[in-house]
Amino acid sequence: MYRERIAQVYNLLSPSYRRIADFLLNNYREAAFMTAAELGEAVDVDTTTVVRCAQRLGYNGYPDLIRDVQAQVKAELQSSYEPLEGDTSPEATWQRSLLRDGENLQQALGISQETLTAAVEALQSARHILIMGAGYGRYAAEAFATALRDLGKWVDYIPSDAMSQAFALGHVGEEDLVIGVAVSSYAGEVPTALQLAKDRGAKTMGVFGSYANPIARVADLKLFASSASGGPYASMTAIVAVLTALLQILALSDAENFEKLTSEVQRNYQNILSQRDREVSDLGLGTEGTNGIG
């Protein structure tokens, strides 16, 4: 099996070969359906390097390697889902969905330390962060933008229409970070927007559920969180988990400032409530009257 072959020679592999090996180990379900060129794009090496890596692992070529990876995926799917195959009952669908989400989260743990560190540093150092989403990835993108603002970041969520993106990108520069979020292979205008941001010198980050999504080929920083599901809808679970983990890292990395922000929010909230109560009192309304306000 390819895992054993990689383990035997891993310490002897070149940096480029190791990137390929790491991808095969951590994202094998996605890799199983990739061409050599697509795998090369995913890890920033050329197609020839992918083919030579397969040969270094003892295969005649890339097709032999990928058949081995596909066999692994097929065996896992059969063992996990065979009892539920063809069963569309709520109970079976429930199990399929949660089992697959568990596997997606496990895969997300395979994001390399190098990629994670680069993503965190980009979020910490950016002057201005712009976030956009494709499809229903826009819901995760908007929630992430809101949470980053709560951490004191200058963040804007950019709607998916071309005009909003055009206006927003007119102001980005080298100190800015533009993030694209997509759950399925649908990308809308986000890849074009990311490329325009790169052309203006901004750093770009993609958080995506499928390497078939064009965002994966454009973004400088690539965070893959599989959206494979046990039903017809792509799963957002791993993407939301990855974004949440980034928020936790940012909050804990500057815990003192986060506590100050939290305290300030609580004070402001109490002041707003107190002011509202005074205004209600001045109007001569009792408790019952306040129930109809807002």
Secondary structure, DSSP 8 states (H G I E B T S, - for coil): -HHHHHHHHGGGS-HHHHHHHHHHHHSHHHHTT--HHHHHHHHT--HHHHHHHHHHTT-SSHHHHHHHHHHHHHHHHHHHHGGGTT--SHHHHHHHHHHHHHHHHHHHTTS-HHHHHHHHHHHHH-SSEEEEEETTHHHHHHHHHHHHHHTT--EEE--SSHHHHHHHHTT--TT-EEEEEESSS--TTHHHHHHHHHHTT-EEEEEES-TTSTHHHH-SEEEE-----SSSS---HHHHHHHHHHHHHHHHHTHHHHHHHHHHHHHHHHHHHHHHHHHHHHTT--HHHHTT--
